[in-house]
Amino acid sequence: YSWYGVYLHQTNGLENKLLWVPTIYYPTYNRLDGLLAGVAIAAFYIYMPVIFSRLSNHANVLFGTGLIILTGSYFLFGNNIDFVRSIFSFPLVSIGFGCMMLGAIIPGSFLYKWKSAVLTKIAQLSYALYLVHMAIILWAQTIFSEWGIAKDSSGMLVFSIMLCIAVALLLHHGIEKPFMKMRERFLKPAGALMGEMKVAYVAAK
């Protein structure tokens, strides 16, 4: 619908990246593939633990498969803004990253065994970085370009990265961690209550 009803309607059938980005690439409802992959893996982990544990012997294969899918997607779709990329590249890329993530969180994976404080911190900040990076980069380009720094220069890249990390740290420690603690405080009593209700139900039967 976004392709035919919104994008092509505005461009009269001609490719236009300035319109493709806000009508196809940015909208959340067009980009739920990654969320679906993540939720599927979480559900798989929670509700099918036996099968999940059997994948331990194939963790590195899953990771490699993800790399192959992502590489294939890059060469297949490139930076085109045509119909095929708009419809098929997003789910394919999400499947590739899903395979890589699944391979990384299984104990048999080389990544799971590789302990790194830097990678752990990057993982903790990843969602916050995802949320703020575009707004921060555009803001940095607006501000620093007035100081004579070119928008596409290496200096602008460094400033943008530093600002993104700083804002992500603020978001993580100021919002994410406090609410995660609040979640634990509320969910533990609720989980205990559900356990008691289940025991009572079984005893009543």
C-alpha positions in Angstrom: 0.0 0.0 0.0 2.8 2.4 0.9 4.5 1.7 -2.4 1.5 2.1 -4.7 -0.8 4.3 -2.7 1.7 6.7 -1.2 5.1 6.7 -2.8 4.2 6.2 -6.5 1.2 8.5 -6.1 3.5 11.3 -5.0 6.3 10.6 -7.5 4.1 9.8 -10.6 5.9 6.5 -11.0 9.4 7.9 -11.0 12.1 7.0 -8.5 12.7 9.7 -6.0 14.9 8.9 -3.0 13.8 12.1 -1.1 10.3 10.7 -1.1 11.2 7.0 -0.8 13.0 7.6 2.6 10.0 9.2 4.5 7.3 7.1 2.8 8.9 3.7 2.7 12.0 3.6 4.8 11.1 5.6 7.9 7.5 4.6 8.9 7.4 2.1 11.7 4.6 0.1 10.2 6.9 -0.6 7.2 9.8 -1.7 9.4 8.3 -4.2 11.8 10.3 -7.1 10.2 13.1 -6.8 12.7 10.8 -6.6 15.7 9.0 -9.7 14.4 12.3 -11.6 14.2 13.3 -10.6 17.7 9.9 -11.5 19.2 10.0 -14.8 17.4 13.4 -15.7 18.8 12.3 -14.6 22.3 9.2 -16.8 22.0 11.2 -19.7 20.7 13.6 -19.4 23.6 10.8 -19.2 26.3 8.3 -21.7 24.9 10.5 -24.3 23.1 13.6 -24.5 25.4 14.3 -28.2 24.6 14.6 -27.5 20.8 16.4 -24.3 21.5 19.1 -26.1 23.6 19.6 -28.6 20.7 20.7 -25.7 18.5 23.8 -25.3 20.6 25.8 -27.5 18.2 24.7 -25.3 15.3 25.3 -21.9 16.8 28.2 -20.9 14.6 26.4 -22.3 11.5 23.5 -20.0 12.3 25.8 -17.0 12.7 27.5 -17.8 9.4 24.1 -18.3 7.7 23.1 -14.8 8.9 26.3 -13.3 7.4 25.6 -15.1 4.1 22.0 -13.8 4.0 23.1 -10.2 4.7 25.9 -10.3 2.2 23.6 -11.8 -0.4 21.0 -9.0 0.4 23.7 -6.4 -0.1 24.7 -7.6 -3.6 21.1 -8.4 -4.6 19.5 -5.1 -3.6 22.3 -2.6 -3.1 21.1 0.9 -2.7 18.2 0.7 -5.1 14.9 2.2 -4.2 12.8 0.0 -6.5 9.8 -2.1 -5.7 11.8 -5.4 -5.2 14.0 -3.8 -2.5 11.2 -2.0 -0.8 9.2 -5.2 -0.4 11.7 -8.0 0.0 15.0 -6.6 1.3 13.7 -5.6 4.7 12.4 -9.0 5.8 15.5 -10.7 4.3 17.8 -8.5 6.2 15.8 -9.1 9.4 16.1 -12.8 8.9 19.8 -12.5 8.4 20.3 -10.4 11.6 17.9 -12.8 13.4 20.1 -15.8 12.5 23.2 -13.9 13.6 21.6 -12.9 16.9 20.3 -16.5 17.5 23.8 -17.8 16.8 25.3 -15.3 19.2 23.0 -16.0 22.2 23.4 -19.8 22.1 26.0 -21.0 24.6 27.8 -23.0 21.9 28.6 -19.9 19.9 32.1 -18.4 19.7 30.5 -15.0 20.4 28.7 -16.2 23.5 32.0 -17.5 24.9 33.9 -14.3 24.0 33.6 -11.9 26.9 34.2 -8.3 26.2 33.3 -5.3 28.4 33.2 -3.0 25.4 30.8 -5.2 23.4 28.7 -5.7 26.5 28.3 -1.9 26.8 27.6 -1.5 23.1 24.9 -4.1 23.5 23.4 -2.3 26.5 23.3 1.0 24.5 22.2 -0.5 21.2 18.5 0.2 21.5 19.1 3.8 22.9 21.6 4.4 20.0 19.0 3.2 17.6 16.4 5.5 19.0 18.5 8.7 19.0 21.1 8.3 16.3 19.2 9.9 13.4 17.9 13.0 15.3 21.4 13.5 16.9 23.2 13.2 13.6 20.9 15.7 11.9 21.2 18.1 14.9 25.0 17.8 14.9 25.2 18.5 11.1 23.0 21.6 11.6 25.0 22.9 14.6 28.6 22.0 13.6 28.2 23.0 9.9 27.7 26.6 11.2 31.1 26.3 12.8 32.7 25.5 9.4 32.7 21.7 9.6 31.5 20.0 6.4 28.5 17.8 6.8 30.1 14.8 5.1 33.6 15.2 6.7 35.4 12.8 9.1 35.2 15.5 11.8 31.4 15.6 11.6 31.3 11.8 11.8 33.5 11.8 15.0 31.4 14.5 16.6 28.1 12.7 15.7 29.4 9.4 17.1 30.5 11.1 20.4 27.1 12.9 20.7 25.1 9.7 19.9 27.0 7.7 22.6 26.6 10.5 25.2 22.8 10.8 24.6 22.4 7.0 24.6 24.2 6.8 27.9 21.9 9.4 29.4 18.9 7.6 28.0 20.1 4.2 29.3 21.0 5.3 32.8 18.3 7.9 33.2 15.3 6.0 31.7 16.0 2.4 30.7 17.7 1.1 33.9 15.3 2.8 36.4 12.3 1.4 34.5 13.9 -2.0 34.3 14.3 -2.0 38.1 10.7 -0.9 38.4 9.7 -3.7 36.1 11.5 -6.3 38.3 9.9 -4.9 41.4 6.4 -5.2 40.0 6.8 -8.5 38.1 8.4 -10.6 40.9 5.3 -10.2 43.2 3.0 -10.8 40.2 5.0 -13.9 39.2 4.9 -15.3 42.8 1.1 -14.7 42.9 0.6 -16.5 39.6 2.7 -19.4 41.0 0.5 -19.6 44.1 -2.7 -19.5 42.1 -1.4 -22.3 39.8 -0.5 -24.5 42.8 -3.9 -23.8 44.3 -5.6 -24.7 41.1 -3.7 -28.0 40.7 -4.5 -28.9 44.4 -8.2 -28.1 43.8 -8.3 -30.5 40.8 
